[in-house]
């Protein structure tokens, strides 16, 4: 009976660990994607401004 309890505890611990890892990975990916998108937008806007000026 204690073995089943320990197994459930270990499973819960592993699940929490995996969830935290996945969340961290997802947030890192999302921030990287957002920064890339923002820099692309800024560069394209600068190009447009340069063309209108020139």
Secondary structure, DSSP 8 states (H G I E B T S, - for coil): -HHHHHHHHHHHHHHHHHHHHHHHHHHHHHHHHHHHHHHHHHHHHHHHHHHHH-
